[in-house]
Amino acid sequence: MSIVDSSKKEDYGNLQGILWSALDFYGMPYEILDLAKDKLSPDIHHEHSVIVIGQEHLGRSLSDEDNKTIVEAIEAGVGFVCFDGDLHSYNGLKEALGLKTTEEGTHMPHLTTSMVRIWDNKHFITSAKDLEFIKFNKPVKVGNIVNIGKKYRLLIVIANSSGCPAMITETLGKGRAVMFAVSPKIWMNEFFGHHGGLDDMFWKSIVWAARKPFVILAMPPFVTMRIDDCSGANGFEWVKILNRHGFIPHVSLFMDNISPEVARTIKQLHDDGLAEFSVHAFTWTRQTYWEPKSLSDHSEGSKFSRSIDPRSWLVREGGI
């Protein structure tokens, strides 16, 4: 379940880019509770496996009773993921999680950052990450966590000379919690976007925190491979070797090099579900959609327009 407040127009309007598009992409079914229309039910822990907050400053819309309800739900086993870095506004909830925050600068020279650093990659959420710095396109606001009075796991730090937490995990009763201390705007394309390189941490945060079993309709993990510049030498025997080891390769073809015999082999492999095929180029010197700068330099050039004969540049370069 995602808690929102549609009366806060700007922050609510950002949710499509921050949250809805990602949940839809990952196949995570969800319900929306709009505080502008409905009240948070004390029975929430019976109905949901995880509470996700993606709207910035949502804590300012939560009453003391709402905070208490969320805490009780976590203690009962409901997961909690807060992408809202404005943790200072979550009175009651932040105390239960042992967070001491402030809106003053204190030891943090400024309450924004253009970069975070992966601090711990031994956790499920960060297991695919290097211990690296990740830079945003634009600076974002951060939450100033000055102390944590409970056992926690620090996964990311803010790289603005403060080293303050940018992301932590905790347990509370039977439940798990993930808190981001950076603005949820990092998930918007203008600032960083879901394509920027933190997507795995987005969905893994939800999966890790959620009470199990947790339903997700995402693509299952798989391993495959793609080979370019293929002409069918030796009748694609290498495809059969890969098949014996459980691989279904994607084969990208030089179309003008395919003989009738090889074409029959391609059709048979395709029909049997043993390989996938696509067009890579006509030949090494004649591209399908690209007019290279020269025969020897394919890194620079331009796309073919509808008015250009794909063979014309070869005449100019002496290729035919």
Backbone bond lengths (Angstrom), bond angles and torsions (degrees), N, CA, C in turn:
res aa  C-N    CA-C-N  psi(-1)  N-CA   C-N-CA  omega(-1)  CA-C   N-CA-C  phi
1 M - - - 1.455 - - 1.524 109.48 -
2 S 1.322 115.89 141.19 1.454 121.34 176.27 1.525 109.16 -113.94
3 I 1.319 116.35 130.09 1.461 121.89 178.07 1.521 108.43 -97.21
4 V 1.342 116.88 130.14 1.462 121.98 -178.14 1.523 109.42 -137.09
5 D 1.319 116.16 172.88 1.464 122.29 173.83 1.527 107.32 -139.77
6 S 1.333 115.88 100.51 1.464 120.42 -175.93 1.520 113.25 -71.43
7 S 1.325 117.96 -11.16 1.464 120.15 178.64 1.524 111.19 -74.26
8 K 1.304 117.30 -19.22 1.476 122.11 175.57 1.529 106.88 -92.03
9 K 1.315 115.65 85.83 1.462 122.78 -165.24 1.526 113.88 -56.24
10 E 1.328 117.75 -50.68 1.465 120.05 -173.70 1.522 111.30 -66.28
11 D 1.331 116.62 -50.32 1.469 119.58 -178.76 1.522 111.49 -64.68
12 Y 1.327 116.48 -37.89 1.463 120.63 178.21 1.530 110.65 -66.20
13 G 1.333 116.52 -39.06 1.458 121.05 -179.11 1.521 113.20 -64.56
14 N 1.333 117.33 -24.65 1.464 120.92 179.91 1.528 113.03 -76.95
15 L 1.327 117.11 -10.53 1.461 120.11 -172.60 1.527 113.64 -66.53
16 Q 1.325 118.49 -25.31 1.461 119.02 178.61 1.522 110.88 -60.78
17 G 1.322 116.12 -46.21 1.452 119.88 179.48 1.505 113.58 -76.71
18 I 1.333 117.15 -30.38 1.459 121.36 -176.88 1.519 112.00 -80.81
19 L 1.339 116.96 -46.29 1.462 119.79 -166.06 1.519 114.66 -125.09
20 W 1.345 118.20 -55.20 1.471 120.36 -170.42 1.527 111.39 -59.10
21 S 1.331 116.76 -47.04 1.470 119.55 -177.20 1.523 111.16 -61.19
22 A 1.333 116.81 -37.84 1.462 120.06 -179.04 1.524 111.50 -71.48
23 L 1.324 117.65 -44.71 1.461 120.10 179.66 1.524 110.74 -62.11
24 D 1.338 116.05 -38.91 1.469 119.66 177.90 1.525 110.39 -65.70
25 F 1.333 116.63 -42.82 1.465 120.63 -178.89 1.528 111.32 -62.89
26 Y 1.319 116.64 -41.60 1.465 120.15 -178.22 1.525 113.08 -82.00
27 G 1.328 117.44 -1.08 1.450 120.31 177.13 1.514 113.33 68.26
28 M 1.328 116.67 36.15 1.461 121.24 178.27 1.524 109.06 -98.59
29 P 1.327 118.10 107.89 1.466 119.69 178.51 1.524 109.96 -65.01
30 Y 1.329 116.61 141.06 1.467 118.80 -177.01 1.527 110.84 -150.17
31 E 1.318 114.52 156.30 1.451 122.70 171.64 1.519 108.27 -114.65
32 I 1.326 115.58 153.49 1.461 121.28 -179.73 1.521 109.28 -113.71
33 L 1.325 116.38 128.34 1.460 120.93 171.84 1.519 107.80 -109.51
34 D 1.328 115.44 113.49 1.459 122.13 -177.31 1.526 108.93 -96.40
35 L 1.324 116.76 112.95 1.467 121.30 -177.74 1.519 112.11 -65.14
36 A 1.335 117.41 -17.50 1.463 119.96 177.36 1.528 111.33 -75.75
37 K 1.342 116.25 -14.02 1.463 119.93 -176.58 1.528 113.20 -124.56
38 D 1.323 117.36 -30.81 1.460 120.94 -173.90 1.521 110.90 -131.50
39 K 1.326 115.20 162.36 1.456 121.50 177.26 1.525 109.43 -101.94
40 L 1.300 115.43 150.76 1.460 121.70 177.89 1.524 108.91 -73.24
41 S 1.329 115.96 121.55 1.469 120.62 -175.73 1.522 110.88 -83.56
42 P 1.326 117.99 138.87 1.474 121.31 175.10 1.525 112.37 -62.96
43 D 1.346 117.09 -16.31 1.464 120.84 -179.44 1.524 112.37 -85.70
44 I 1.310 117.25 12.10 1.459 120.97 -175.41 1.528 111.98 -57.35
45 H 1.340 116.90 -32.78 1.460 119.37 -175.95 1.525 112.42 -72.86
46 H 1.339 117.03 -13.07 1.465 119.93 176.19 1.526 112.21 -88.11
47 E 1.340 117.01 -18.52 1.460 121.08 -166.58 1.531 114.54 -110.54
48 H 1.331 117.94 -16.25 1.472 119.71 -172.08 1.522 110.97 -136.95
49 S 1.341 114.28 153.76 1.461 119.57 179.45 1.516 112.61 -97.57
50 V 1.333 117.26 -20.20 1.466 119.92 -179.16 1.527 109.53 -156.75
51 I 1.322 116.03 144.10 1.469 123.34 173.19 1.523 107.10 -106.69
52 V 1.335 116.47 125.14 1.465 121.45 -179.53 1.521 108.71 -119.07
53 I 1.328 116.01 127.22 1.467 121.32 176.31 1.521 108.31 -114.72
54 G 1.331 116.06 120.27 1.459 121.12 179.78 1.510 113.03 -121.45
55 Q 1.332 117.45 -5.78 1.469 120.58 -177.80 1.520 109.71 -88.07
56 E 1.316 116.08 128.79 1.455 120.60 -178.36 1.525 111.00 -66.63
57 H 1.324 116.29 139.83 1.462 125.07 178.57 1.527 113.14 65.03
58 L 1.327 117.72 21.04 1.464 118.83 -178.15 1.525 111.49 -62.91
59 G 1.321 118.00 -27.13 1.462 120.61 179.90 1.512 112.88 -55.85
60 R 1.331 116.96 -27.53 1.465 120.81 179.47 1.523 112.30 -71.20
61 S 1.342 116.36 -15.43 1.465 120.67 178.75 1.519 112.59 -97.22
62 L 1.338 117.60 -6.24 1.460 121.37 -178.29 1.523 110.41 -90.76
63 S 1.313 116.46 130.93 1.463 120.99 175.36 1.526 109.58 -78.94
64 D 1.324 116.02 169.88 1.470 119.79 175.42 1.521 110.39 -58.51
65 E 1.329 116.17 -37.17 1.463 120.50 179.84 1.528 110.67 -68.17
66 D 1.329 117.09 -36.90 1.460 120.90 177.12 1.527 110.76 -63.37
67 N 1.329 116.46 -45.35 1.458 120.64 178.12 1.521 110.96 -59.38
68 K 1.329 115.98 -42.85 1.468 120.83 178.88 1.520 110.90 -62.86
69 T 1.330 116.89 -40.64 1.470 121.11 179.46 1.524 111.40 -63.37
70 I 1.332 116.98 -41.91 1.464 120.84 179.31 1.524 110.38 -65.41
71 V 1.329 117.44 -43.12 1.461 121.26 178.67 1.522 110.44 -59.81
72 E 1.325 116.67 -45.03 1.471 120.18 -179.58 1.525 110.92 -64.96
73 A 1.329 116.64 -35.27 1.467 119.81 178.24 1.526 110.89 -65.97
74 I 1.337 116.89 -42.80 1.464 120.10 178.15 1.526 110.04 -62.88
75 E 1.310 116.56 -45.76 1.464 120.48 179.97 1.525 111.49 -59.54
76 A 1.331 116.22 -29.64 1.462 120.91 -179.96 1.524 112.68 -82.88
77 G 1.340 117.49 -6.12 1.460 120.37 175.80 1.508 116.05 118.86
78 V 1.340 118.40 -3.32 1.466 121.27 178.06 1.532 108.97 -74.76
79 G 1.326 117.46 133.27 1.451 120.35 176.96 1.518 111.31 -71.62
80 F 1.328 116.62 157.96 1.465 121.35 179.93 1.520 108.32 -139.37
81 V 1.345 116.43 123.52 1.466 122.32 176.71 1.513 108.23 -127.13
82 C 1.327 116.22 119.32 1.461 120.91 -179.36 1.520 109.12 -115.66
83 F 1.336 116.41 107.15 1.458 121.89 175.71 1.526 111.21 -84.25
84 D 1.326 117.54 -4.21 1.461 122.96 -179.17 1.520 109.56 -83.30
85 G 1.320 116.86 112.77 1.455 120.63 -178.38 1.510 114.77 -73.02
86 D 1.328 118.05 -10.14 1.463 120.92 178.97 1.532 109.76 -79.62
87 L 1.326 116.01 63.21 1.461 120.94 -176.01 1.523 112.12 -69.72
88 H 1.324 117.03 -19.70 1.463 121.03 -178.74 1.527 112.01 -60.77
89 S 1.335 117.00 -26.33 1.469 120.29 -175.09 1.520 113.52 -87.47
90 Y 1.341 118.05 -1.32 1.467 120.50 -177.53 1.527 110.64 -94.22
91 N 1.321 116.16 67.22 1.460 120.86 -178.83 1.523 110.21 -63.71
92 G 1.307 116.57 138.74 1.457 120.86 -178.19 1.512 110.08 91.16
93 L 1.316 117.49 -54.16 1.456 121.59 178.93 1.521 110.59 -68.88
94 K 1.336 117.00 -46.14 1.465 119.16 -177.95 1.529 110.59 -67.27
95 E 1.335 117.38 -33.44 1.460 119.32 177.51 1.525 110.80 -65.14
96 A 1.345 116.70 -41.79 1.468 120.61 179.13 1.522 111.28 -63.16
97 L 1.336 116.45 -29.61 1.460 121.44 -179.88 1.527 112.05 -91.25
98 G 1.325 116.06 2.10 1.461 120.62 176.81 1.506 115.15 76.23
99 L 1.321 118.13 19.79 1.460 121.25 -176.62 1.517 110.95 -90.47
100 K 1.313 115.92 127.54 1.450 120.77 169.94 1.519 107.65 -108.49
101 T 1.326 116.43 120.88 1.468 120.92 -175.71 1.516 110.33 -127.25
102 T 1.309 115.50 164.88 1.454 121.18 175.87 1.514 108.57 -150.63
103 E 1.326 115.65 155.06 1.465 120.38 175.26 1.522 111.45 -97.00
104 E 1.328 116.80 3.63 1.457 121.10 177.73 1.521 109.95 -88.99
105 G 1.309 115.41 161.58 1.448 119.89 -178.25 1.515 113.69 -67.29
106 T 1.338 117.74 -38.49 1.476 124.68 -176.69 1.534 110.17 41.73
107 H 1.336 117.11 -124.87 1.461 120.73 -178.20 1.525 111.97 -79.81
108 M 1.345 117.25 -9.56 1.460 120.33 179.44 1.527 108.51 -90.68
109 P 1.321 118.30 118.42 1.472 120.02 -174.48 1.523 113.91 -62.61
110 H 1.327 117.34 -28.10 1.454 119.94 176.71 1.519 108.10 -155.70
111 L 1.324 116.89 150.00 1.458 121.65 -174.65 1.520 111.73 -93.51
112 T 1.332 115.31 38.90 1.466 121.77 173.59 1.525 107.50 -138.53
113 T 1.315 115.50 165.75 1.464 119.93 173.78 1.519 109.87 -153.52
114 S 1.313 115.46 150.88 1.465 121.56 173.81 1.521 110.70 -109.13
115 M 1.348 116.20 4.50 1.448 118.77 -173.17 1.531 110.30 -157.25
116 V 1.316 115.31 147.00 1.459 121.38 170.70 1.524 108.02 -128.64
117 R 1.331 115.47 165.84 1.458 120.13 -179.51 1.523 110.19 -129.91
118 I 1.316 116.30 130.92 1.458 120.26 173.89 1.529 107.67 -68.89
119 W 1.321 116.69 122.65 1.457 121.53 -172.95 1.533 112.18 -103.32
120 D 1.337 115.81 -34.12 1.471 121.51 -175.26 1.527 107.81 -138.20
121 N 1.330 116.79 114.73 1.465 119.53 179.18 1.528 111.83 -111.86
122 K 1.319 115.83 26.03 1.461 120.88 175.82 1.525 112.23 -98.50
123 H 1.299 116.74 -1.26 1.462 122.75 -179.77 1.525 109.21 -92.04
124 F 1.329 117.91 154.18 1.466 121.51 178.25 1.523 111.34 -53.54
125 I 1.320 117.40 -41.38 1.462 121.11 -173.88 1.526 111.58 -67.31
126 T 1.319 117.75 -35.68 1.465 121.43 -175.28 1.523 112.82 -109.67
127 S 1.315 117.55 13.26 1.465 121.21 -171.41 1.528 114.11 -63.87
128 A 1.324 118.22 -21.81 1.470 120.78 -179.54 1.526 112.31 -94.69
129 K 1.327 117.41 6.95 1.456 121.34 -174.25 1.528 112.22 -102.12
130 D 1.323 115.63 149.38 1.450 121.34 165.96 1.525 108.23 -84.57
131 L 1.309 117.15 161.23 1.466 120.75 174.80 1.524 107.06 -78.34
132 E 1.319 115.63 83.87 1.459 121.83 -168.51 1.514 111.66 -132.02
133 F 1.325 115.25 166.24 1.459 122.49 172.91 1.523 108.65 -91.51
134 I 1.316 116.40 141.07 1.460 122.03 177.90 1.518 107.95 -123.48
135 K 1.318 116.22 118.41 1.461 122.06 -174.16 1.519 110.86 -100.40
136 F 1.327 117.19 135.48 1.455 123.11 177.85 1.529 110.03 -89.96
137 N 1.329 115.94 163.34 1.464 120.80 178.17 1.529 111.32 -71.95
138 K 1.337 115.58 -32.72 1.460 121.89 -179.57 1.517 107.97 -141.01
139 P 1.328 117.88 152.27 1.467 119.65 178.33 1.526 111.33 -67.31
140 V 1.322 115.72 150.42 1.465 122.29 177.62 1.523 109.30 -128.38
141 K 1.314 115.62 159.16 1.457 120.80 176.65 1.528 109.73 -71.27
142 V 1.327 114.91 153.02 1.459 120.17 179.04 1.528 109.00 -130.21
143 G 1.331 115.35 157.15 1.453 121.06 174.03 1.511 109.33 -90.12
144 N 1.309 116.58 137.20 1.456 121.56 -175.10 1.531 109.66 -94.96
145 I 1.322 117.16 89.88 1.462 121.57 175.73 1.526 107.47 -86.94
146 V 1.347 116.43 115.06 1.466 120.13 -176.96 1.526 112.19 -98.62
147 N 1.354 116.65 -16.21 1.461 118.90 178.19 1.523 109.03 -163.94
148 I 1.327 116.34 151.57 1.462 121.89 176.16 1.523 107.23 -130.30
149 G 1.326 116.12 115.43 1.460 121.35 -172.95 1.506 114.84 -92.28
150 K 1.323 117.76 17.07 1.464 122.60 178.20 1.518 109.13 -132.60
151 K 1.317 116.19 165.96 1.450 120.58 174.14 1.521 108.90 -66.32
152 Y 1.314 116.83 131.06 1.467 120.94 -176.13 1.520 109.33 -147.96
153 R 1.323 115.27 172.03 1.467 122.40 176.72 1.529 107.30 -123.96
154 L 1.300 117.34 121.47 1.464 122.81 178.96 1.521 108.92 -91.70
155 L 1.340 116.88 116.89 1.463 120.75 -176.68 1.524 113.00 -104.60
156 I 1.330 117.65 -36.26 1.468 121.92 -179.44 1.523 108.42 -135.33
157 V 1.336 116.54 144.45 1.461 120.98 175.25 1.525 109.40 -118.28
158 I 1.325 114.99 157.03 1.461 121.70 177.59 1.523 108.65 -81.47
159 A 1.310 117.04 127.44 1.464 121.85 -176.35 1.525 110.34 -99.21
160 N 1.326 115.99 63.24 1.473 120.89 176.83 1.532 109.70 -127.09
161 S 1.311 115.14 34.04 1.468 123.70 -179.89 1.518 113.67 77.82
162 S 1.341 117.55 2.15 1.463 119.77 -179.75 1.521 112.66 -100.80
163 G 1.341 116.32 -34.02 1.456 119.76 -176.66 1.504 113.62 70.01
164 C 1.316 117.76 15.47 1.465 121.44 179.61 1.529 110.88 -69.64
165 P 1.331 117.40 158.34 1.467 119.70 -179.39 1.525 112.05 -61.33
166 A 1.326 115.43 136.66 1.456 122.02 171.43 1.518 110.83 -107.77
167 M 1.348 116.37 -21.52 1.460 120.84 178.67 1.523 108.43 -159.70
168 I 1.333 116.06 130.45 1.459 121.14 177.28 1.523 109.59 -135.60
169 T 1.318 115.88 159.84 1.461 121.53 172.01 1.518 108.71 -123.41
170 E 1.327 115.48 151.98 1.461 121.99 178.83 1.516 109.37 -147.03
171 T 1.313 115.28 169.19 1.464 121.93 165.80 1.516 107.24 -119.55
172 L 1.327 115.61 147.25 1.455 121.87 178.97 1.520 107.45 -142.52
173 G 1.320 116.62 108.32 1.456 119.63 -173.46 1.516 109.14 63.76
174 K 1.325 116.79 -125.17 1.464 121.78 178.66 1.528 112.68 -90.66
175 G 1.322 116.53 -4.47 1.461 119.74 -172.76 1.517 114.30 -103.97
176 R 1.332 115.15 163.22 1.455 123.42 177.06 1.520 109.66 -114.19
177 A 1.331 115.55 145.86 1.460 120.37 -178.75 1.519 110.45 -133.13
178 V 1.339 115.30 142.09 1.467 123.00 175.08 1.520 107.16 -125.93
179 M 1.322 117.08 125.54 1.460 121.45 179.70 1.525 110.25 -123.50
180 F 1.341 116.02 126.17 1.456 122.57 172.28 1.527 108.22 -96.27
181 A 1.320 116.87 134.84 1.462 120.59 178.46 1.523 111.31 -106.25
182 V 1.315 116.81 26.87 1.466 122.42 173.34 1.523 108.40 -124.08
183 S 1.300 116.62 154.67 1.462 121.55 -177.75 1.524 111.57 -57.86
184 P 1.343 117.69 140.42 1.468 119.50 175.43 1.518 113.48 -65.91
185 K 1.326 117.01 -6.95 1.465 120.04 176.72 1.528 111.84 -63.38
186 I 1.349 118.39 -16.34 1.469 118.78 177.88 1.518 111.06 -60.25
187 W 1.337 118.03 -21.69 1.464 120.68 -178.83 1.522 111.84 -85.97
188 M 1.346 117.63 -1.93 1.461 121.60 176.06 1.526 108.96 -90.31
189 N 1.335 116.99 143.83 1.465 121.56 -175.38 1.525 112.68 -57.33
190 E 1.301 117.32 -33.52 1.458 121.29 -177.74 1.531 111.66 -61.50
191 F 1.328 115.85 -32.73 1.460 120.39 -175.71 1.530 112.89 -100.50
192 F 1.336 117.58 -42.23 1.465 121.69 179.67 1.523 110.35 -159.98
193 G 1.313 116.52 -54.56 1.460 121.11 173.13 1.511 113.67 91.64
194 H 1.323 115.05 160.22 1.459 120.96 179.49 1.524 111.85 -69.59
195 H 1.319 116.83 -15.92 1.463 119.89 179.59 1.525 111.53 -90.83
196 G 1.323 117.27 -0.26 1.462 120.60 -169.62 1.506 116.11 -75.18
197 G 1.324 117.85 -20.67 1.459 118.55 178.11 1.512 114.58 128.09
198 L 1.337 117.47 7.52 1.465 120.73 177.20 1.530 112.20 -115.90
199 D 1.330 116.83 8.47 1.465 119.97 -175.39 1.521 113.02 -58.65
200 D 1.329 116.61 -37.29 1.455 117.98 -179.04 1.522 111.08 -63.59
201 M 1.331 116.91 -34.24 1.466 120.05 178.08 1.515 111.20 -72.26
202 F 1.329 116.89 -29.27 1.467 120.47 177.45 1.528 110.04 -62.20
203 W 1.352 116.38 -56.14 1.469 117.91 -175.10 1.520 111.79 -75.55
204 K 1.323 117.28 -31.58 1.460 119.22 179.06 1.529 111.76 -68.18
205 S 1.324 117.36 -31.42 1.467 120.37 176.31 1.519 110.35 -60.27
206 I 1.328 115.63 -43.85 1.460 120.19 -178.83 1.525 110.65 -69.57
207 V 1.323 116.53 -44.61 1.463 120.66 -179.09 1.533 110.66 -63.73
208 W 1.335 117.36 -42.16 1.460 120.73 -178.59 1.527 111.06 -65.40
209 A 1.328 116.35 -43.01 1.470 120.00 -175.05 1.525 112.73 -75.81
210 A 1.321 117.86 -32.78 1.469 121.34 -170.57 1.524 112.21 -63.20
211 R 1.326 114.87 143.48 1.463 120.06 172.36 1.518 108.76 -66.70
212 K 1.308 115.76 137.34 1.457 121.10 -176.85 1.533 110.48 -96.01
213 P 1.345 118.66 150.00 1.472 125.91 -0.27 1.512 111.80 -71.88
214 F 1.334 115.33 149.29 1.454 122.37 -178.81 1.524 108.19 -124.09
215 V 1.316 116.39 126.63 1.462 121.85 -175.99 1.521 110.08 -86.92
216 I 1.335 116.11 129.03 1.460 121.65 174.42 1.518 107.79 -146.05
217 L 1.314 117.16 132.27 1.467 122.21 -176.08 1.522 111.03 -103.24
218 A 1.312 116.64 36.71 1.461 121.23 -178.92 1.522 111.03 -77.64
219 M 1.333 115.32 165.27 1.460 120.92 176.36 1.530 109.06 -65.40
220 P 1.323 118.50 130.03 1.468 119.95 179.06 1.521 110.91 -67.30
221 P 1.323 118.25 155.19 1.467 120.64 178.28 1.529 111.09 -61.36
222 F 1.308 117.09 140.55 1.451 120.35 175.93 1.524 109.21 -152.49
223 V 1.315 115.04 159.11 1.460 121.06 178.43 1.520 107.89 -125.46
224 T 1.320 115.71 132.89 1.461 119.91 176.77 1.526 107.84 -147.47
225 M 1.295 117.33 -170.17 1.451 120.38 178.09 1.524 109.37 -154.35
226 R 1.328 114.98 155.20 1.464 121.23 178.55 1.521 108.33 -124.70
227 I 1.334 115.95 134.80 1.466 122.30 178.02 1.521 108.48 -121.28
228 D 1.348 117.11 124.80 1.469 122.56 178.47 1.530 111.38 -94.18
229 D 1.343 114.89 171.88 1.474 123.13 171.80 1.526 112.09 62.05
230 C 1.313 117.51 40.83 1.469 120.31 -175.00 1.529 111.44 -95.58
231 S 1.344 115.54 136.67 1.461 121.67 178.86 1.521 112.78 -123.59
232 G 1.330 117.26 -0.77 1.460 119.97 176.58 1.500 114.84 89.17
233 A 1.323 117.05 24.07 1.463 119.76 179.13 1.531 110.37 -58.83
234 N 1.300 114.84 137.60 1.466 122.03 178.79 1.524 112.60 58.65
235 G 1.332 115.30 29.21 1.453 120.14 173.32 1.523 114.99 62.37
236 F 1.347 116.87 29.72 1.470 121.71 179.10 1.533 112.42 57.89
237 E 1.327 116.80 39.46 1.460 119.80 176.88 1.530 111.60 -61.64
238 W 1.336 116.56 -30.91 1.466 119.86 179.85 1.528 111.72 -64.66
239 V 1.341 116.78 -28.72 1.470 119.89 175.98 1.525 109.98 -64.18
240 K 1.329 115.60 -41.01 1.461 119.32 -179.35 1.528 111.45 -66.05
241 I 1.344 116.67 -34.16 1.467 120.44 176.73 1.524 109.86 -64.49
242 L 1.331 116.22 -44.97 1.467 120.08 177.87 1.527 111.22 -61.77
243 N 1.332 116.75 -40.51 1.461 120.70 178.73 1.523 111.22 -57.96
244 R 1.328 116.57 -40.07 1.466 119.77 -179.18 1.527 112.08 -63.69
245 H 1.322 115.94 -23.44 1.470 120.52 179.38 1.532 112.09 -101.57
246 G 1.318 116.49 13.08 1.460 120.59 173.20 1.510 116.45 89.23
247 F 1.338 118.74 11.06 1.454 121.43 -179.55 1.528 111.01 -98.85
248 I 1.344 115.86 141.40 1.466 122.91 170.64 1.526 105.60 -113.97
249 P 1.329 119.10 93.86 1.465 120.87 -172.62 1.532 112.60 -75.42
250 H 1.333 114.47 157.33 1.465 120.98 171.19 1.524 107.10 -102.08
251 V 1.320 116.79 120.60 1.464 123.24 -173.50 1.528 108.44 -108.59
252 S 1.340 117.20 120.74 1.462 121.94 -178.92 1.529 108.83 -106.72
253 L 1.312 116.22 124.37 1.469 122.17 -161.78 1.534 114.52 -103.24
254 F 1.373 115.15 148.71 1.457 123.00 161.23 1.532 106.05 -88.03
255 M 1.313 116.95 103.64 1.463 121.18 -167.10 1.528 114.27 -64.62
256 D 1.335 117.07 -38.09 1.463 119.21 -177.22 1.525 112.70 -73.47
257 N 1.330 117.37 -10.88 1.465 121.08 -179.27 1.527 112.75 -94.29
258 I 1.335 116.37 -0.30 1.469 119.69 -175.18 1.526 109.82 -87.17
259 S 1.314 116.13 117.02 1.468 121.38 177.85 1.524 109.50 -80.49
260 P 1.346 117.67 163.81 1.469 119.92 176.91 1.527 112.57 -56.20
261 E 1.319 116.84 -38.28 1.468 119.45 179.75 1.527 111.12 -65.68
262 V 1.343 115.72 -44.24 1.473 119.73 178.45 1.529 110.35 -65.03
263 A 1.328 117.24 -37.73 1.468 120.61 178.26 1.521 111.18 -59.14
264 R 1.337 116.88 -38.70 1.471 120.13 177.88 1.534 110.83 -66.28
265 T 1.332 115.98 -38.19 1.474 119.75 177.00 1.521 110.68 -64.35
266 I 1.339 116.66 -42.04 1.466 121.29 178.43 1.517 110.61 -59.74
267 K 1.330 116.37 -46.05 1.460 119.73 -179.62 1.523 111.20 -62.03
268 Q 1.327 116.61 -41.02 1.460 119.97 -178.90 1.534 111.10 -65.93
269 L 1.338 116.73 -43.37 1.467 120.36 178.52 1.527 110.88 -63.16
270 H 1.338 115.50 -41.20 1.471 119.79 178.50 1.521 111.12 -65.07
271 D 1.324 117.05 -48.36 1.468 120.53 -177.49 1.523 112.04 -63.73
272 D 1.328 116.32 -30.72 1.462 120.38 179.65 1.527 112.47 -84.89
273 G 1.339 116.87 -1.50 1.467 120.23 179.51 1.511 113.69 70.41
274 L 1.332 117.40 27.78 1.462 121.58 -176.61 1.523 112.85 -99.49
275 A 1.345 118.12 -9.93 1.459 121.60 178.56 1.526 108.71 -162.24
276 E 1.346 115.21 155.00 1.459 122.06 171.91 1.525 107.65 -110.24
277 F 1.338 116.73 151.01 1.456 120.06 -175.60 1.526 111.05 -133.22
278 S 1.332 115.42 147.98 1.463 121.28 175.34 1.523 108.85 -148.47
279 V 1.328 116.68 169.92 1.467 122.39 178.64 1.527 108.67 -89.50
280 H 1.327 115.99 123.72 1.470 119.50 174.59 1.531 110.42 -95.32
281 A 1.329 116.43 -47.26 1.466 121.93 177.96 1.520 107.22 -167.66
282 F 1.341 116.45 172.46 1.463 118.99 172.90 1.525 108.89 -72.11
283 T 1.355 115.69 -51.23 1.465 123.05 174.13 1.529 106.03 -148.66
284 W 1.328 116.62 178.42 1.466 119.97 178.18 1.527 111.57 -59.91
285 T 1.329 117.90 -34.51 1.464 121.17 -177.48 1.519 113.55 -95.67
286 R 1.335 118.31 -1.40 1.470 120.17 179.66 1.514 108.62 -134.14
287 Q 1.317 114.67 105.42 1.460 121.42 -176.46 1.525 111.28 -80.17
288 T 1.313 115.82 167.29 1.459 120.37 -177.66 1.519 112.19 -89.44
289 Y 1.337 117.07 -44.87 1.470 120.63 -176.05 1.527 111.99 -123.21
290 W 1.316 118.09 6.42 1.460 121.00 -167.21 1.518 109.85 -133.95
291 E 1.318 116.99 132.28 1.462 122.22 175.37 1.526 107.84 -102.04
292 P 1.345 117.84 98.40 1.465 119.93 -177.62 1.517 112.21 -63.77
293 K 1.333 114.58 159.41 1.460 120.41 177.78 1.522 110.79 -61.60
294 S 1.326 116.69 -38.49 1.459 121.22 178.31 1.520 108.64 -157.68
295 L 1.334 116.07 174.40 1.463 120.47 179.06 1.517 111.84 -62.08
296 S 1.307 117.08 -31.93 1.464 120.80 -175.61 1.524 113.39 -95.97
297 D 1.321 117.77 -10.83 1.470 120.81 -177.20 1.520 109.31 -125.65
298 H 1.341 116.14 100.91 1.462 120.86 178.98 1.522 112.64 -96.39
299 S 1.338 117.39 -0.63 1.460 119.86 -176.66 1.524 112.04 -78.78
300 E 1.325 117.81 -20.94 1.453 121.51 179.35 1.518 109.38 -123.99
301 G 1.316 115.02 147.83 1.456 119.97 -179.49 1.510 110.66 162.48
302 S 1.311 116.77 -154.07 1.466 121.21 -179.34 1.519 109.14 -151.03
303 K 1.324 114.68 160.23 1.459 119.90 177.55 1.524 110.20 -71.70
304 F 1.332 116.08 147.92 1.451 119.57 172.83 1.522 109.22 -69.60
305 S 1.322 117.01 136.28 1.458 120.19 171.02 1.528 108.06 -91.51
306 R 1.300 116.69 169.57 1.467 120.35 -179.81 1.529 111.59 -65.16
307 S 1.331 116.86 -20.18 1.473 119.82 -176.50 1.526 112.75 -92.75
308 I 1.338 117.84 -3.51 1.470 120.67 -177.11 1.518 110.34 -100.09
309 D 1.314 116.16 132.18 1.455 121.53 172.38 1.532 107.68 -76.95
310 P 1.364 119.02 119.77 1.465 120.78 -177.47 1.512 113.93 -56.02
311 R 1.365 117.64 -20.13 1.459 119.92 -179.34 1.533 112.43 -88.23
312 S 1.324 117.49 -10.11 1.467 119.64 -169.39 1.519 112.35 -66.65
313 W 1.336 118.07 -35.73 1.476 119.21 -176.88 1.527 111.08 -68.53
314 L 1.343 117.00 -24.92 1.464 119.12 178.42 1.516 111.31 -67.88
315 V 1.347 116.01 -33.77 1.458 119.65 177.06 1.523 109.91 -63.75
316 R 1.345 116.52 -43.89 1.461 119.68 179.96 1.519 112.28 -65.22
317 E 1.346 116.80 -33.91 1.454 120.66 -177.21 1.529 113.08 -91.05
318 G 1.330 115.23 0.49 1.465 118.39 -179.49 1.511 112.56 76.86
319 G 1.298 117.13 24.48 1.441 120.08 -177.00 1.515 113.65 -81.12
320 I 1.321 117.87 -22.75 1.451 120.76 177.47 1.538 108.73 -136.40
